[in-house]
């Protein structure tokens, strides 16, 4: 039993998505939906702010949503969202949602820098040969050891701190964003940031 499982379990036990960022809003439902107009419902595609889950949301009657708008989707009283239809696979995102995705992820990562830095400070080995840190694009064994040694002296405070203290490290923020997109596309076996389907 490796220590990383505690990190994973801890992550899974945290609350469900509370807030989401709108990627695309279709006031007349999906164009390929062949049902008559009166049966179609407006639909929004969004990404959760906590676990980067792609979601399909149905707004309340008369609500018009904008891209990048943040909406509350938790258990309490929702102002704009009627209900959550469910999780969305990446393949079902509209062209607009796909083009907005990276920007939205960038924004979330940037605003939650402290939480993302926690990964660099607490990541554990996956096995005797593989460490969670090595799962980041462009990060190999050499960088991994530098990160581990540096965080033992003092935990990292932000992305700039990592760049300053780990020589020739690929941009840590960009590496995290790329990793989140790869996880959403289903390219990765291990998920670090995205809640699994």
N, C-alpha and C positions, 0 to 999 in steps of 0.2 A: 504494500500500500504506500504509494508515494505521497509526499506532502502536498503536491499540486492538487490532489483530489479535494482537499479541504478548501482550497482557493475556489475551485469549481463549484463545490456544494454551496459554499457561502454565497457565491454569485447567483446560483439558481434559487436560493431561498429568499433573496431580496424580492421586494414587491414587483408586481407586474408593471407594464408600462403605464405611466401616469400622464405623460404628455407626448405629443407627436408633432412632427413638422410636415406640413402638407407639401407633397411633391407635384401633384396634379389634381385638378378638380374637373369632373365631367358632369355638368349640370343636367345633361340628358342621358346619363348612363353611358355604357360602352357603345361605340358606333356599330360593332359587330353583333350586338344583342338583337336578335331578330323578333323579339316580342313587340307587340303594339306599343306605341308611344305612351299610352296611359298606364301601362304596366311597368315601364322603366322607372328606376329611381336614380336620383343624382348619386354619384359615388366619388369618393376622394381616395387617392393613393397617398400613403404617408409613411414616414419612418419614425420609429419610437426613439425618444431621446436617451433612454436608459440602456437598452440592450440592442439598439439598432435593428429592431424587428420591422420588416416591411408589412404594412397593414392596409386593409381595405376598409374604409369607413363610410357610413351613411350619415350625411348631415341631417339636422332637423329641418322641417319644412320651412321653406323660404330663406334658408341660410346659404349665402354665397361665400365660398372659401377662396383664399388667394394662395398662390405658391409661397412657400417659406413662412406661412402663417403658423403660429404655434397653437395647438388645440388641446384641451384637457380631455383625456379619455379614461380617467381613473374611475373608481367605484362611486365617488361622490356625485353631486349634481353637475351634469355637463351642460354647458351653455350652448354649444354649437353642434355637438355630435349626438345623433340619435342612438346609433349602436355600431359596434365593430363587427363587420362581416367575417373577419378572420385574417389569418396571416397570408401573405402573398409571396409566391415564388418570384424570384428576379425576372424570370421569363415572361411573367404576366404584366410587368410594368409597361406603361404607355411610353411612347418615344419621349414625350415631354418629361415624364417622371424620371426616365433613365438619364436624360441630359441634366436634370437638376440634382440627381442623387449625390454626385461627388461633392458639389458645392454644399449641400445640406450636411453631409458627413463632416466636411471640413469645419463648418460652423459649430456643430455639436462637439467635435473633438477640441476645438479652440476654446469653447465656453466651459468645457469640463476638463480642462487641462490637469487639474489636481487629481481627478479620479483616474485619468489615463496614466499619469506619472506613478500612481500607486502600483500599476502593473510592473513598471521598471523597478520599483523598490521591493516588490513582493513576489515576483515570478519565481517559480520553482522548477526543478528538473522534472521532465516527463518520464524519463527512464535513465538508466545509467549512461546512455550515450547521447541523449537529447535533452535540451533545456528549452523551456517556454520562450525565452528571449530569442533563441535561434529561429523561432517561427516567424519572426518579423522579416519582411523582404530586405535583402542586402545585409543582414546581420549574421556573421559567422561566429565560429568558436572564439576567435581572437577578440572581437568586440564584446562577445558575451562575457568573457573573463574580465575584461576591462570594466564592464558595467558592474559585475558582481563585486570586484575589488573596490571600485569607487563607492558603491552604495554601502559597503561595510564600514568604510571610513565615516560617511555621512550620507543620509538618504538624499535623493535628488529632489529639488524643489520645483523645477519646471523644465521645459524642453531646452531652453537656453543653457541651463545648468548641465544637462546631459552633454550637449554639444561642446561646452567648454571643458568638461572633465574627461570626456571619452574621445581620444584622438582619432581623427579620420572617420568618425562615425557617420553613416548616412543620416540625412535629416530625420530625426526620430518621429516628428509629427507626420511627415510624408509617409514614412514606413508604416505607421499605425493606420493612416487613411487607406493606403493600398491594401493592407492586410484585411481591413473591414470589408472593402469591396470584394476582395478574393473570397472571403468567407461567405458573403451574400451570394456570390456567383456559384457557390458550392464547390469551389476548387480546392478547399482545404478540409482535411480529415479532422484536425483538431480545431475547435473554435475557442478563440480567446475572448473576443469582444462581442460577437453576435450570439444572441440566444438561439439555441438549436430549434429546428422545426419539430 
